[in-house]
Amino acid sequence: RAVDKLEAEVNQHKCVLTLHAKNGIERLLAVSVVELSVGSSILTEVGTWNLEKGFEVTCKLPGRKRIAGESYIEPAQQLLAQELHILQSSVDLTQAKISVDEA
């Protein structure tokens, strides 16, 4: 259930819920995104495979939610060590950019 997932995220300090007069409840979270590029090409996820639905189209950069107190670079390092481990020896994390987006 979506409510159970949201409660788990709050309990794990992956997001915060705030109350706004106009928008009601808003979920705030910090995400670290890894932008891997070679020349003009950028690594992106273009889809996922779901056993029930088949191929689902997406277009996003690899990233992870940050936990409270975690630096911006730690989730990126974890991402490279786990999901992108095949690329880890070829990648140097040299900079971090901070941007705030509303969805």
C-alpha positions in Angstrom: 0.0 0.0 0.0 1.1 3.5 -0.8 0.4 4.7 2.8 2.7 2.0 4.2 5.5 3.0 1.8 5.1 6.6 2.8 5.1 5.8 6.5 8.3 3.7 6.0 10.0 6.6 4.1 9.1 9.0 7.0 10.3 6.5 9.6 13.6 5.9 7.7 14.2 9.7 7.5 14.0 9.6 3.7 11.3 12.2 3.4 9.4 14.8 5.5 5.7 15.7 5.3 4.7 19.3 5.6 1.3 20.9 5.8 0.5 23.9 3.5 -2.7 25.9 3.6 -3.1 25.8 -0.2 -1.7 22.5 -1.2 -2.5 20.3 1.8 0.2 17.8 2.7 3.4 17.9 0.7 6.2 15.3 0.7 9.7 16.7 0.6 12.8 14.6 -0.1 16.4 15.0 -1.1 17.7 12.9 -4.0 21.3 12.4 -5.2 21.5 11.9 -8.9 24.5 10.6 -10.9 25.0 12.1 -14.3 27.5 9.9 -16.2 28.5 11.4 -19.5 31.0 10.6 -22.3 31.1 13.4 -24.9 27.5 14.3 -25.6 26.0 11.0 -24.4 24.5 10.7 -20.9 23.6 7.5 -19.2 19.8 7.3 -18.6 17.3 4.7 -17.7 14.9 4.3 -20.5 12.6 1.7 -19.1 11.9 -1.1 -16.6 10.6 -4.6 -17.0 7.5 -5.6 -15.0 6.4 -9.2 -15.1 2.7 -8.2 -15.2 2.8 -5.1 -17.4 5.9 -5.8 -19.6 8.2 -2.9 -20.6 7.4 0.4 -18.9 8.9 3.5 -20.5 10.8 5.9 -18.3 13.5 8.5 -18.8 15.6 9.4 -15.8 19.1 9.7 -14.5 20.2 7.1 -11.9 19.7 8.4 -8.4 18.9 7.6 -4.8 17.0 9.2 -2.0 19.2 10.8 0.7 18.7 9.9 4.4 18.8 12.7 7.0 22.3 13.6 7.8 23.8 11.9 4.8 26.1 13.9 2.5 25.2 14.5 -1.2 28.0 12.3 -2.4 27.2 9.2 -0.2 24.1 8.0 -2.1 26.0 8.5 -5.4 28.8 6.4 -4.1 26.4 3.7 -3.0 24.7 3.8 -6.4 28.0 3.2 -8.1 29.0 0.4 -5.7 25.7 -1.4 -6.2 23.5 -0.8 -9.2 26.2 0.6 -11.4 29.1 -1.5 -10.1 30.2 -2.5 -13.6 31.1 1.1 -14.2 32.6 1.9 -10.8 36.3 1.4 -11.8 35.8 3.9 -14.7 34.2 6.7 -12.7 35.6 9.4 -10.5 33.1 11.4 -8.5 34.6 14.9 -8.8 31.8 17.3 -8.0 28.4 17.6 -6.6 25.8 20.1 -7.7 22.8 21.0 -5.6 19.5 22.0 -7.2 16.0 22.2 -5.8 13.1 21.1 -7.9 9.4 20.9 -7.3 7.4 18.1 -8.8 
